[in-house]
Amino acid sequence: MDVYAAGRNTGSAAKKNSKSTVTTGSEVTAVAEFRAVWFSFKDWQSFLKGRNEQEFKTVFSAVCQSSVDNGLNAIIVHVRSHNDAAYPSSVYPWSDEMTGGNPGYDPLAIITEIAHTYGLQIHAWINPYGYRNGAYCGDATLATKENIIAGIKEILDKYPVDGIHFDDYFPPLGADTHNALLKDVYSTVHAYGKVFGVSPQGNIENNIAAGADIATWLSKKGYIDYICPQLYWSNNYGKAGNVTMYSDRLARWRALDTADIPMYIGLAAYRVGEVSKTDLGWSLKSDNLGSQITELRNAGCQGYIIYNYSAMISPVCATEMQGVRNLNK
């Protein structure tokens, strides 16, 4: 499957978001470049948690409009973050983190419907094991391969999402265990005609230590449709600000991609304006994101994902995002 034709985008907003021809009905839309934002469980807490159904629709419509205004064509939305679900599930309990329990309506049905009206793809973002910060969240007995696959099938059976997306939280189970899961997820998602991507840490050594076998995923077909390493550094890294960390790690990731797997780059909007003693660029410059997008394009990457929605629309990020919008005109 062509990962760039994963969306069912329709309407005038879709025409604005795609540089290529937009189809209608059930046909897919080819996007020239994947431009997305991560809408995390923390964004749920800031914008959606505790809303009644009409409020939820109003607020998420505003989320979509902001995404379109920033030149994006996709939202990667958390739907399972802590061995829970932001939709009615027969496998996982309702999410305390995202929905505060059963809200009395189906948030994911609303999300997919509204996003597609705006011409945006929706990729269902899952922490497959409910693992973060060295521990399993919620009911750890739910973190089985069988439940992960069943939960993905449940999403794909019930909702017109455009893809399934894994984050970077891999428990220390070993590369063989994770690889077997990814192969099964890949086959499952492709059986539904969708795409599957993973967003690992930007630090290659950390991935290897966690059993995230990025070298295999990027050298052999059949594991993922796209990868999005989180390159959350500037090019003024180090106490003297003279280490081109972003460029260096981008080059290392590109060199790993011997199977020509589509690569997007995770960009750190949340670091814009940060005063850091070890990564000076975020406070010294106001064009970090724009220059990083230019560089990833020149390196042959096919898109980017911004972390996260709250940061993207924050006042401190306004100048940086204006530069990004100018690049996307």
N, C-alpha and C positions, 0 to 999 in steps of 0.2 A: 504493500500500500504506500502511496505517496503521502508522506507526513504533511506536506503542504496543502493537501486537499482534504483535511480532516473535518472542516467545519460545515455546518448546514446554514450558512449565513444568507439572509434574505433582506430585502428592503433597502431604503436609501442609506441607512447607517452603514450597511455592509458595503455599499458602493464607495462610500467615503473611506473605508478602512482598507480596501484591497487595491493594489496597483494593477491587478489582473482582472479578467472578466468575472463578474459575479453572476452565478446562476440562480434560479429560483426553485421553489418547491422542495423536493427531497434530494435534489442534486447537490453535489459538494462544491465548495468554493476554493479555488487555489489562491493562496496568499503569497505575495512575493517575498515577505519576510515575516517571521513569527515574532510578534511584539506583544508581550504579556506582562501582567502584574500578578504577584502572589497575594491572595486574599486569605490571610492566616486565621487561625482560631483567635488570635489576639485582635484581629480586625473584626471578627464576629463580636467580640466582647465590646468593642468600641462603637460599633454601628448597628448590629442586628439583634444581639441577645436581648430577650425580654420584650421584643416588639410584638404587637398584635399583627394579624395578617395584613391589614391594609397599610399599617406603618412599615412593615417589612417590605412590601411591594414598593412603596414610595422611596424608602431609603436605598433599596438595592437598585432601583431605576437610576437614582442619583449616582451610585457607584459605577454603573455602566456608562452613564453620560460622561463622567469624569474620565473614564478609561478611553472612551472614544475621543474626547477632547485632547487627550495626551497622545493621540496617534496610535493607540493600541488596537489589536484585533483579537485578543484573548484574555481570559481571566483564569488563573489557576486557583480554584477555590477549595479550601479545606472542607472535607466532608467526613473524614474519620481521622482524628488526631490523637485520642487517648483511649484506644480500644472502645470507642463509642461511635455514635453516628448522628449526623445532622439531618436525618431523614428517618421515616419509620422503617425499622429494620427487624428482620426475624433472626438476625445473627448477633447484632450488637445493641446495647442499650442506648437510649437517648443521651445525648451529650450534655453534661453539666457545663462543660467549658464553652460550648458554642451556642446552644439553644436554651440552656437552663432547664433541661427536661423537655417533656412533650409540650410543644407550643400550641397544639390543637389544629395544626395545619401542616403541610408538607413543604418545608423550606426549599428542598432541592428541586422540586417540581416548579416552584416559582422562579428560582434562580435560572434554570435552563430556559424557561419560556421567555423571561424578560431579556436575558443576555442575547438570545438568538434574535429577538426583535430589534436589538441594537446592532446586529451584525457581528456579535462577538462569539468566539468559541468559548466553551466551558470545558476545562479539564478537571476531573474530580481528583483532588489532592488527598492522598492517603498516607498516613504513617502506618505501614502495614502491620508492624508488631506492637504499636502503641508504646514504643520505647523511646525514651529521651532522658538525657542527663544521667545515664548509667542505671536506669531502672525502668521496669515496665509500669505503665500507667493503668489505672482502673483494674479490671479483672484480668490478671496475667494469663489465666487459663484460656482466654479467647485468642491468644497470640499463636495460633497454629496455622500451618500452611493450608489445611483444609478450610478453616474459617476465612482466611484471607481470600482464597479463591472464591468461596461461596459468597463472600461479601461483595467482591468485584462483579460476579455474575448478577447478583441482586441489583446493583446499580445499573448495569448495562441492560438488564431486562426491563427496568422500570423507568429509566430516564434517558433522554436523547443527548447525553453528554458526548463530547467530541473526543475524549481521551481519558486515560487513567494515568495519574502522575504520582510517583513515589518521591519522598523527601530523602534526607541524608542520614536518618537515624537507623543505623544498622547495628543490632546487638551482636556481641562477639560469639557468633554461632559457627563461624568458619565460611570460607569462600564457597565450598561445595554446596552448603545448605542454601546460601543466598542465590547462587547461580541456578540451582534447581527450581527455586521459587520464581525467579525472573523468567526462566524459560517457560514455565507453566502459565504465568501471567501473560506473557507475550502471546502464547498460543490462544489463550482464552480471549484476550482482547481482540486479536485478529479474527477470531471466529465471529465476532460481532461487527467487523468492518471498522474498528476504531484503532487508535494509536496508543502506545505505551511509552512513557518516558520516565527517566530517573534524574534527580538533581543531587549529585553527590557533593561532598565537601570540596572546596577548591584545593585543599592541601592533599596532594597525591599520596604522600606517605601515611597520612591519617586514614585515608580510605583503605589502603592495603592492610594496615594494622587492624581495622574493624572488619575485615573480610569482604569489603566491597571491591569486587574483582574487576575494576574498571578496565584493566588491560585486556581482559577477555571480552568484556562487553563491547569494546571498541575495535577488536580485531576479528570478531566473528559475528555473522548475522544470526538473528534468532533470539536475542536477549532483549533488545530495546529498539524502539524506532527513533528515539532522540535522546541525547544526554545534555544536561545543563549544569556544568560545574559552577559552583558559587565562588566567583572571583572577587572577593570583598576587600580588595586592597587598592591603594592608589599607586601611582608611579613616583611618589615621593616618600617611599617607605624608609624606615630606619631613623635613628636619632639625628642623622645628618640630612635626612630627606633625599638621599642620592641613590636609593635602590629602586629600580623599575620593577617592582614586585608584580603589578598587574600584567605587564608585558611579558615578563619572564614566565609566569605561570600559564598565561594564555599560550605561549609558544610550546610549553611542555605538554599541555593538553592536546594541542593540534597535532603534535608529533605522535601521540598515542593512537590517534584515530586512523589506523591503517585500513579499516573496513569502510571508511567514508560514511560513518554514521552521522546523520545530521546533528550539529552541535549548536546549541544556544548557550548564551553566557548569562549567569546570574549576576545582577548588578546591585550594589549596596546603596540604595537611596537612603536607608536608615543611618548611614554614616556621614551623609552630607552635612557639613558644618561642624563635625566632631573635632574637638581639640584633643589630639592624641600625641603622646610623646614618642610613639613608635611608627606612626603613619601620618606624616605631616600634611599630605596633599589635600585631605578633606577640609582643612581649615585655610590652607594657603591658596586654593584655587576654587573657582566656581564653575568650572567646565569639566569636572572629572567624568561625569556620566556621558556627556556628549563625546568627549575624546575617546572614551572607552568603546562607545558604540562605533565610532569611525574605525577604530583599530580592529575590533572584532569583525567588522565587515571586510576590511582589507585582508584579514587573515583567513577569510573563506567561511566564517560562521554564518548560519542561516537565521539568526535572530537573537533575542535577548528576553530575559524575564527580570522584572524589577522587584526587589524586596524592600518594603512591602507596600500595600495600598495606603496605609496611614501615613507612612513616610513620604510617599510620592505626592500626596496632596497637602503636605504640611507647608507652612509659610517658609520655613528655612530651606526648603527644596525648590522654591518657586523659580529662582534664577537658573538653577541646573536644569529643571524640567522645561523651561522655555528654550534652552539650547537644544534639548532633545527634540522638542516639537519642531524647531527650525530645521533640524536634520531630516525630519520625516516629511517635510512639505514636498 
